[in-house]
Amino acid sequence: MKITVEIGNSKQRKEITDELGIIGEAARHATMAFRIQEIIVPENFDAKVNELQGTKDFKSIPGAEPVARSIFHEKGYYLLFHPNLFTKHYDNQVRFAIYWHEFTLIVNKGRFPVLTRHKLDRFANYFMNLYQLFDQYDAARKSFEFRDALVKNALDTELSETARADLEHSLMGNLALINNKPEYYDWIKFQQQEFQKHKNVSQFLSQIQGKISQLSFSIIFAYATMDHYEYLREKEQLISEAPMLDNNTRVFLEYFRLKYQEGSSDLSDGIDIMEAFWANFGIRFVDGEKSLQCELVPLK
C-alpha cells in the first residue's frame, strides 16, 4: 500500500506517513474483498477527488469539508484524508478514530452481502438502506473502540481534551439536528399535505429523501457515540421530546446494538424493523404489480 502526503515539510510528511501507516498494518491482517491501493493526503482535496473520479464538478462546501473520501478504482480503493485534519484543530487521537472509521467502511464492503436482484422491490429497498445505516453505526463504534484501546494500551494515556471536545461537539450537532422539529417533522408533514394536492410520488420523495437521510444518519451517529461513551448518555435528555424518537426508533437502535454486540453481519431479520423506522418519516414502501410503490404514513 502506497502512502502519499502532499502537505508540509519533509519532517511533517514523514510524521504523517508514519501515523497513516497504522492503516497499512491493519490492512495486512484484515480480510478484505477490496484492497486499499493508496492513501493520499492531497494539497488540494477537491482537485484530487475530481482527478481520481474522472469528474469536474466535485466541490466541498466551505466550513463543511469532508474529512475523508474513499474512491473505488479497478486497482483498489484510494483513501483520501483532508489536509485540514493535520491542523491545530485536530490531534492524533481524533485522527485515529477517523482513520479507523474509514478503514472499517472499506472492510465492511467485503463483510456485508450484495443483492443480485434484477429489480428494486420492497425487500431490496429496505435491505440496502438498513445495511447502509448499520455500516455507519458499526464503523463509528469500532473507531471508538480502536482509538480507546490505542490510547490506553499503546500510548498509555487518557483521552485528550481535544478528542473529548470533538466528541461532544459532534454529538451536540447531531442532537440539535434530531431536535429540529421545523426542519424535519414539520417539513415532511407539509409535504404530505402538498402531496394530497399534486399526487406526484416522485415529487414528494424528492422533497423529503434528503431530510430522511440526514436525520437517519444523525440518529445513528448520536446513538453510536452515546452507546460507547456512557458519560455522554446524559445528553440523551436533550432529545426527550424529539418527534422522531418513538418506540419504533428505539427498537431499531436496540436491534443495531444487538447486532453489533454479536458481531453479526446478517441483517436479513431486520426488514420489518427498518420499515417501522422509516414509517416515522411518513413513508412505507410496498410491492406494486409492476414496480415498487411508496405509501404515505400520516405523521402523528
Beta strands, then each sheet from edge to edge (+ up, - down):
strand 1: 2-5
strand 2: 36-41
strand 3: 68-73
strand 4: 76-81
strand 5: 283-287
strand 6: 292-296
sheet 1: 1+ 2+ 4+ 3-
sheet 2: 5+ 6-
end
